[in-house]
């Protein structure tokens, strides 16, 4: 997998950090799926870890994130490694 497409997978294997690619699977789902049928829980940690701004997604896809998963990261953790 190319460096720009690296992703981190949580222990559950269900969530992935948004990659550094201009278009991500996350974006594709949000753009192509009916907003009435697809809502998502944004995991703030993984969005920030991937070097993205959560507010950008919040503004770009209004109403798509009825839930937020918020957690902190330990000091010294590299962002967007």
Buried (B, 14 or more C-beta within 10 A) or exposed (E): EEEEEBBBEEEEEEBBBBBBBEEBEBBEEBEEEEEEEEEBEBBBBBBBBBEBEBEEBBEEBEEBBEEEEEEEEEEEEEEEE
